[in-house]
Amino acid sequence: MANVPGTNTGHGHVWARPDGSRARCGGPRMCKECARDAAEVASRTENKGARRIEELEIAIRAALSFVQGRHADPNDGYARMVIAALRGALAKD
Protein backbone atom coordinates (compact mmCIF):
# COMPACT_ATOMS: atom_id res chain seq x y z
CA MET A 1 0.00 0.00 0.00
CA ALA A 2 1.28 3.48 -0.87
CA ASN A 3 1.84 6.00 1.88
CA VAL A 4 -1.29 8.13 2.02
CA PRO A 5 -2.05 11.03 4.41
CA GLY A 6 -4.67 10.17 7.01
CA THR A 7 -3.82 6.47 7.05
CA ASN A 8 -1.54 4.35 9.22
CA THR A 9 1.13 4.40 6.53
CA GLY A 10 4.34 6.39 6.43
CA HIS A 11 6.60 7.10 9.36
CA GLY A 12 4.42 9.76 10.99
CA HIS A 13 6.74 12.73 10.36
CA VAL A 14 5.20 14.14 7.15
CA TRP A 15 1.60 13.60 8.26
CA ALA A 16 0.14 12.45 11.56
CA ARG A 17 -0.91 8.84 11.63
CA PRO A 18 -4.32 8.05 13.16
CA ASP A 19 -2.67 5.54 15.52
CA GLY A 20 -0.29 8.29 16.75
CA SER A 21 2.90 6.33 16.13
CA ARG A 22 6.05 7.92 14.75
CA ALA A 23 9.13 6.08 13.50
CA ARG A 24 12.54 6.87 14.98
CA CYS A 25 14.03 7.47 11.54
CA GLY A 26 14.96 11.13 11.83
CA GLY A 27 12.24 12.50 9.56
CA PRO A 28 12.52 13.90 6.02
CA ARG A 29 16.07 15.22 6.49
CA MET A 30 17.50 11.81 7.33
CA CYS A 31 15.03 9.23 6.00
CA LYS A 32 14.51 8.50 2.30
CA GLU A 33 10.92 7.32 2.79
CA CYS A 34 9.96 10.46 4.75
CA ALA A 35 11.71 12.67 2.19
CA ARG A 36 9.79 10.96 -0.63
CA ASP A 37 6.50 11.44 1.25
CA ALA A 38 7.30 15.13 1.88
CA ALA A 39 8.11 15.70 -1.80
CA GLU A 40 4.85 14.06 -2.87
CA VAL A 41 2.79 16.16 -0.45
CA ALA A 42 4.57 19.33 -1.62
CA SER A 43 3.89 18.55 -5.29
CA ARG A 44 0.21 17.97 -4.57
CA THR A 45 -0.01 21.32 -2.79
CA GLU A 46 1.79 23.15 -5.64
CA ASN A 47 -0.51 21.58 -8.25
CA LYS A 48 -3.62 22.67 -6.31
CA GLY A 49 -2.27 26.22 -6.04
CA ALA A 50 -1.48 26.46 -9.75
CA ARG A 51 -4.90 25.08 -10.67
CA ARG A 52 -6.60 27.57 -8.33
CA ILE A 53 -4.68 30.48 -9.91
CA GLU A 54 -5.81 29.36 -13.38
CA GLU A 55 -9.42 29.20 -12.18
CA LEU A 56 -9.18 32.71 -10.71
CA GLU A 57 -7.67 34.09 -13.93
CA ILE A 58 -10.53 32.60 -15.94
CA ALA A 59 -13.07 34.14 -13.56
CA ILE A 60 -11.39 37.56 -13.70
CA ARG A 61 -11.28 37.46 -17.51
CA ALA A 62 -14.99 36.60 -17.58
CA ALA A 63 -15.79 39.46 -15.19
CA LEU A 64 -13.69 41.87 -17.25
CA SER A 65 -15.47 40.83 -20.44
CA PHE A 66 -18.86 41.24 -18.76
CA VAL A 67 -18.11 44.71 -17.41
CA GLN A 68 -16.62 45.91 -20.70
CA GLY A 69 -19.67 44.61 -22.59
CA ARG A 70 -22.23 46.13 -20.24
CA HIS A 71 -20.56 49.46 -19.58
CA ALA A 72 -19.33 50.83 -22.90
CA ASP A 73 -19.82 54.46 -21.79
CA PRO A 74 -16.31 55.98 -21.46
CA ASN A 75 -17.67 58.51 -18.95
CA ASP A 76 -18.74 55.82 -16.48
CA GLY A 77 -16.09 56.31 -13.79
CA TYR A 78 -17.15 53.28 -11.76
CA ALA A 79 -16.91 50.96 -14.76
CA ARG A 80 -13.49 52.39 -15.66
CA MET A 81 -12.33 51.80 -12.10
CA VAL A 82 -13.56 48.18 -12.11
CA ILE A 83 -12.02 47.53 -15.53
CA ALA A 84 -8.68 48.96 -14.37
CA ALA A 85 -8.77 46.82 -11.22
CA LEU A 86 -9.53 43.66 -13.20
CA ARG A 87 -6.78 44.41 -15.71
CA GLY A 88 -4.39 45.04 -12.81
CA ALA A 89 -5.29 41.68 -11.28
CA LEU A 90 -4.42 39.97 -14.57
CA ALA A 91 -1.11 41.82 -15.01
CA LYS A 92 1.92 39.62 -14.52
CA ASP A 93 4.76 40.89 -12.36
N, C-alpha and C positions, 0 to 999 in steps of 0.2 A: 504494500500500500504506500502511496506517495505521502509525503509530509504535507498535511493540510491544516491551516489555522483552524482552531476550535476543536481539534480532535486530539486524541492521546498519541499523536505521532510527533516526531521531532524531539529535540532535546530540551525544550522548554525555555530557551533563551530568546528566540525570535518572537514567539507567541506563547502565551500562557496555556498550559495544558489543563484540561478540565480536572484531571486527577491531581494537579498541583505539583507533580514531580518535576525535577530539573536535573539534567545530567551534570556531572562534574567534569565537563570537557573543556571549560574555559570560554565558551561562547563563540560568537562569530569571528573574533580576532585570532583564535587559536584552533578552532575546529572546522574542518572542511564541510561537514554536513550542516553546521549552523551557518557558515558563510554562504553556502548554496541556498539555504532557506531564506536568509536575509536578502540575497540578490533577487530571488524570485518575488518576494513580497515587495521589494522596491520597484521592480519592473511593472508589477501589477498596478501599483499606486501611480507611477508615471504615466502608464497607458490610460488610466481613468482620467487623470488631469488633462492630458492632451485631447482626449475625446470630449471632455467637458468644455474646453476652450473652443473647439470646433463648433460645438452645439451653440455656444454663446455668440460666436461670430455669425453663424447662420441667422440666429434670432435678431441680432443687431442689424444685419443687412436687410432683413425683412421689414423691421421697424423703420429703417431709413427709407426704403422704397415706399412704404405706406405713407409716411409723412410727406415725402416729396410729391407723391401723387395727389394727396388730398389738399395740400397747402401750396399751391403754385404761386400764390400772391407774393411777390418779392418784398412787399411792405409789411408782411406779417412777421413782426419781431419775434414772437414766441416760436413760430415754426422755424425761423432761421436759427434761433438758439438751440432748439432740439436737433435740427439737422447738423449743426456744428458739433454738438456734443456726441452725436452718434458717429460722425466722421472721425472725431478725435478718439473715440473708443476703438475704432477699427485701425487707426494709424499704428504702424509698427515702429518700435523704438529704433 
